[in-house]
Amino acid sequence: MQLSQSIPFVLALGLLIGCQSTDNKYNAKPTKIDDGLLTYASAEARADVTAARTNFAVAEDELAGARLRLTEAKKRREVAIGMRSVAREQVEVAEATAKSLDTDLTVEGDAMSTEQALAELDIADERIAVHDREIELRQQQVELRDAEVNLARAKVNLAKANAVANIDRPIADEINVAAFESAVRSAETDVQVARTRVEAADNEFVRMQDQFDGDLATLKDMREEMMDK
């Protein structure tokens, strides 16, 4: 190969190697940093690490709270299932009463009793559906809080990396700060995705709750009419 022909090849090869080196720098997995190295970091850097750890602890507390709310939502659904069982029994009793009169021309009071029992069953089914949407919302909130914990952890590691990268020790040259920054950006993306899912689940829950409240108000009107007769 002539020299004039080899120069473009060498330049292209050098560019390729440089790009791969940059990619490796940002895609490399962050290494674990020994907390003991923080002793050599500046007071300001150690303060940054402490602040990041405080935020991490807060994120863990919020995750625990989200998990508790999910558990409570599941318990409320179990109560609603029990209420539906009662409503089904009421329908069976009302229908049996109507049949015992041996006619479809039951008196108005009996007909309304059956109608109300069916309405009670419908609202019981609807109540469970609302609880299902709430559980979905609470589950998405747990996943959001979990993503926030991961982000907080990544920020702790980044703060430690920044602190150790500036110390006057040979180990400082081995700290790939870019990899830790990349981990934070990835965690931030996960949080944004989780937050979008929470918003969608919340909108659906509010929609079903509003519909349930309207149907429940109608049922209450029916109950009052029955009591007036």
C-alpha positions in Angstrom: 0.0 0.0 0.0 1.4 3.4 -1.0 1.9 6.1 1.7 -0.8 8.4 0.2 -3.3 5.6 0.3 -2.4 4.5 3.9 -2.8 7.9 5.5 -6.7 8.0 5.2 -6.8 4.4 6.5 -4.7 5.3 9.5 -6.8 8.3 10.3 -10.0 6.4 10.0 -8.6 3.6 12.2 -7.6 6.2 14.8 -11.0 7.8 14.7 -12.7 4.4 15.2 -10.5 3.5 18.2 -11.1 6.9 19.7 -14.9 6.5 19.4 -14.7 3.0 20.9 -12.6 4.4 23.8 -15.2 7.1 24.4 -18.1 4.6 24.3 -16.2 2.3 26.8 -15.7 5.3 29.1 -19.4 6.0 29.3 -20.8 2.5 29.1 -18.4 0.9 31.6 -20.0 -0.4 34.7 -19.3 1.8 37.7 -16.9 0.2 40.2 -17.6 0.0 43.8 -15.8 2.7 45.8 -14.4 2.0 49.3 -15.9 4.3 51.8 -12.6 4.5 53.5 -11.2 6.5 50.6 -13.6 9.3 51.6 -11.3 10.1 54.5 -8.9 11.7 52.0 -11.6 13.7 50.3 -12.3 17.4 51.0 -14.8 18.4 53.6 -17.1 19.8 50.9 -17.0 16.5 48.9 -17.8 14.5 52.0 -20.7 16.9 52.7 -22.0 16.2 49.2 -21.9 12.4 49.9 -23.7 12.9 53.3 -26.5 14.9 51.6 -26.9 12.3 48.9 -27.1 9.6 51.6 -29.8 11.5 53.4 -31.8 11.8 50.2 -31.4 8.0 49.7 -32.7 7.3 53.2 -35.7 9.6 52.5 -36.3 7.7 49.2 -36.3 4.4 51.1 -38.8 5.7 53.6 -41.1 6.8 50.8 -40.8 3.4 49.2 -41.8 1.7 52.5 -44.8 4.0 52.7 -45.9 3.2 49.1 -45.7 -0.5 49.9 -47.8 0.0 53.0 -50.5 1.9 50.9 -50.5 -1.0 48.4 -51.1 -3.5 51.2 -53.9 -1.4 52.6 -55.6 -1.1 49.2 -55.5 -4.8 48.8 -57.2 -5.2 52.2 -59.9 -2.8 51.2 -60.6 -4.9 48.1 -61.0 -8.0 50.3 -63.7 -6.1 52.3 -65.4 -5.1 49.1 -65.5 -8.7 48.0 -67.3 -9.6 51.2 -69.8 -6.8 50.6 -70.5 -8.3 47.1 -71.2 -11.7 48.6 -73.8 -10.1 50.9 -75.3 -8.3 47.9 -75.6 -11.5 46.0 -77.4 -13.1 48.9 -79.8 -10.2 49.0 -80.6 -10.7 45.3 -81.3 -14.4 45.8 -83.6 -13.6 48.7 -85.4 -10.9 46.7 -85.9 -13.2 43.7 -87.0 -16.0 45.9 -89.6 -13.7 47.5 -90.9 -12.6 44.1 -91.2 -16.2 42.9 -93.1 -17.2 46.1 -95.8 -14.9 45.0 -96.1 -17.0 41.9 -96.5 -14.1 39.5 -94.7 -11.6 37.4 -97.3 -9.0 38.5 -95.8 -8.6 42.0 -96.8 -5.7 44.0 -94.7 -2.6 43.5 -92.9 -2.9 46.8 -91.7 -6.4 46.0 -90.6 -5.4 42.5 -88.7 -2.4 43.9 -87.1 -4.7 46.5 -85.7 -6.9 43.7 -84.7 -3.9 41.7 -82.8 -2.4 44.6 -81.1 -5.7 45.4 -79.8 -5.9 41.8 -78.7 -2.3 42.0 -76.8 -3.1 45.3 -75.1 -6.0 43.5 -74.1 -3.8 40.6 -72.6 -1.2 42.9 -70.8 -3.9 44.8 -69.2 -5.1 41.5 -68.4 -1.5 40.6 -66.8 -0.9 44.0 -64.4 -3.9 43.4 -63.5 -2.5 40.0 -62.6 0.8 41.6 -60.4 -1.0 44.2 -58.7 -2.8 41.3 -57.8 0.5 39.7 -56.6 1.8 43.1 -54.3 -1.3 43.5 -52.9 -0.7 40.0 -52.2 2.9 41.0 -50.6 1.9 44.3 -48.5 -0.7 42.4 -47.3 1.9 39.9 -46.5 4.2 42.8 -44.4 1.5 44.4 -42.5 1.1 41.2 -41.9 4.8 41.0 -40.6 5.0 44.5 -38.4 2.0 43.8 -37.0 3.8 40.7 -36.4 6.9 42.9 -34.5 4.7 45.4 -32.3 3.5 42.6 -31.7 7.1 41.4 -30.8 8.2 44.9 -28.4 5.3 45.2 -26.8 6.2 41.9 -26.4 9.8 43.1 -24.7 8.6 46.3 -22.2 6.6 44.2 -21.6 9.6 41.9 -21.0 11.8 44.9 -18.5 9.3 46.2 -16.8 9.0 42.8 -16.5 12.8 42.5 -15.0 12.9 46.0 -12.5 10.2 45.5 -11.5 11.2 41.9 -10.0 14.4 43.3 -7.9 13.0 46.2 -4.2 12.9 46.0 -3.9 9.1 45.7 -3.1 6.8 42.7 -6.6 5.2 43.1 -8.1 8.5 41.9 -6.9 7.9 38.4 -8.9 4.6 38.3 -12.3 6.2 39.1 -14.4 6.5 36.0 -16.7 9.4 36.9 -18.3 9.3 33.5 -19.6 5.8 34.2 -21.3 7.0 37.4 -22.8 10.0 35.6 -24.2 7.6 33.0 -25.7 5.5 35.7 -27.5 8.5 37.1 -28.9 9.5 33.7 -30.2 6.0 33.2 -31.9 6.0 36.6 -33.4 9.4 35.8 -34.9 8.0 32.7 -36.4 5.1 34.7 -37.9 7.5 37.1 -39.5 9.5 34.3 -41.0 6.4 32.7 -42.4 5.3 36.1 -43.8 8.7 36.8 -45.7 8.7 33.4 -47.2 5.3 34.3 -48.3 6.7 37.7 -50.0 9.6 36.0 -51.9 7.3 33.7 -53.0 5.0 36.5 -54.1 7.9 38.6 -56.2 9.4 35.8 -57.9 6.0 35.3 -58.5 5.6 39.0 -60.1 9.1 39.3 -62.3 8.4 36.3 -63.7 5.2 37.8 -64.0 6.8 41.2 -66.1 9.6 39.8 -68.3 7.2 37.9 -68.8 5.1 41.1 -69.7 8.1 43.1 -72.4 9.0 40.6 -73.8 5.5 40.6 -73.7 5.3 44.4 -75.6 8.6 44.6 -78.3 7.2 42.3 -78.5 4.1 44.5 -78.9 6.2 47.6 -81.8 8.0 46.0 -83.4 4.6 45.3 -83.0 3.6 49.0 -84.6 6.8 50.1 -87.6 6.2 47.8 -88.0 2.7 49.2 -88.0 4.0 52.7 -90.7 6.6 51.9 -93.0 3.8 50.8 
